[in-house]
Amino acid sequence: MAKGYWVAFADVSDPEGYKAYIVENANAFRKYGGRFLARGGRCEAPEGKPRSRTVVIEFPTFSAALSCYRSPEYAKAMALRQGKSVMDLSIVEGYDGPQPTET
């Protein structure tokens, strides 16, 4: 079964206030098996114009990724980030198909 991923691009306007969101979202991520793969580290954007912070969270399944976003635990966290950041978020299903091979 394919994993699920949150891919988020965010601009944080209130870093101090945003800390409450970070603390609270851990409850939802823990409950649904979320695991950070990228969390605001160094970034280079060779194409397009992403936001200043990129986050990738892996979930055991696409369904778990959707359930986490729709959960009351995450709703509580989202309320804490309102007015403190702007976020673009996609929830995507992982890919288990063929990969490019070396020649």
C-alpha positions as CSV (number, residue, x, y, z in Angstrom):
1,M,0.0,0.0,0.0
2,A,1.3,3.4,-1.0
3,K,2.3,5.9,1.7
4,G,0.8,9.4,1.9
5,Y,2.6,12.7,2.1
6,W,1.9,16.2,3.1
7,V,3.9,18.7,1.0
8,A,3.6,22.2,2.5
9,F,5.0,25.6,1.6
10,A,4.7,28.2,4.3
11,D,5.6,31.8,5.1
12,V,5.6,32.4,8.8
13,S,4.8,36.0,9.8
14,D,4.7,35.5,13.6
15,P,7.5,33.0,14.6
16,E,6.8,33.2,18.3
17,G,3.0,32.6,17.8
18,Y,3.7,29.8,15.3
19,K,5.5,27.8,18.1
20,A,2.1,27.0,19.6
21,Y,1.0,25.5,16.3
22,I,4.1,23.3,16.2
23,V,3.5,22.0,19.7
24,E,-0.1,21.2,19.0
25,N,0.3,19.7,15.6
26,A,2.5,17.0,17.1
27,N,-0.6,15.4,18.7
28,A,-2.2,14.8,15.3
29,F,1.0,13.7,13.6
30,R,1.8,11.2,16.4
31,K,-1.8,9.8,16.3
32,Y,-1.8,9.3,12.5
33,G,1.9,8.1,12.2
34,G,3.3,11.3,10.6
35,R,7.0,11.5,10.3
36,F,8.9,14.6,9.1
37,L,11.1,14.1,6.1
38,A,11.9,17.8,5.5
39,R,11.1,20.5,8.0
40,G,12.2,24.0,7.0
41,G,15.8,23.2,6.2
42,R,17.9,24.8,3.5
43,C,16.2,25.1,0.2
44,E,17.0,26.1,-3.3
45,A,14.3,26.8,-5.8
46,P,15.6,26.3,-9.4
47,E,12.1,26.7,-10.8
48,G,9.0,28.6,-9.6
49,K,8.6,30.6,-6.4
50,P,7.9,28.5,-3.3
51,R,7.3,30.0,0.1
52,S,10.2,30.5,2.6
53,R,9.6,27.2,4.5
54,T,9.1,23.7,3.0
55,V,7.8,20.8,5.0
56,V,7.3,17.1,3.9
57,I,5.6,14.7,6.2
58,E,5.3,11.0,5.5
59,F,2.3,8.9,6.7
60,P,1.9,5.2,6.6
61,T,-0.9,5.5,4.0
62,F,-2.7,8.1,1.9
63,S,-5.8,7.5,4.0
64,A,-3.9,8.3,7.2
65,A,-2.6,11.5,5.7
66,L,-6.1,12.6,4.8
67,S,-7.5,11.5,8.2
68,C,-4.9,13.5,10.0
69,Y,-5.7,16.7,8.1
70,R,-9.4,16.2,8.7
71,S,-9.0,15.3,12.4
72,P,-10.1,17.3,15.4
73,E,-6.6,17.2,16.7
74,Y,-5.3,19.0,13.6
75,A,-8.2,21.4,13.5
76,K,-7.1,22.6,16.9
77,A,-3.6,23.1,15.6
78,M,-4.8,24.9,12.5
79,A,-6.7,27.4,14.6
80,L,-3.4,28.3,16.4
81,R,-1.6,29.1,13.1
82,Q,-4.3,31.4,11.8
83,G,-2.9,34.9,11.3
84,K,0.6,33.6,12.0
85,S,1.4,32.0,8.6
86,V,0.2,31.4,5.1
87,M,0.4,27.9,3.8
88,D,0.0,26.0,0.6
89,L,-0.6,22.3,1.3
90,S,-1.0,19.2,-1.0
91,I,-1.7,15.7,0.3
92,V,-0.4,13.2,-2.2
93,E,-0.3,9.4,-2.5
94,G,3.1,7.9,-2.8
95,Y,4.3,6.2,-5.9
96,D,5.1,2.5,-5.9
97,G,5.6,2.0,-9.7
98,P,8.6,1.5,-11.9
99,Q,11.6,3.8,-11.4
100,P,14.1,5.1,-14.0
101,T,17.0,2.6,-14.5
102,E,20.6,3.4,-15.0
103,T,22.0,2.9,-18.5
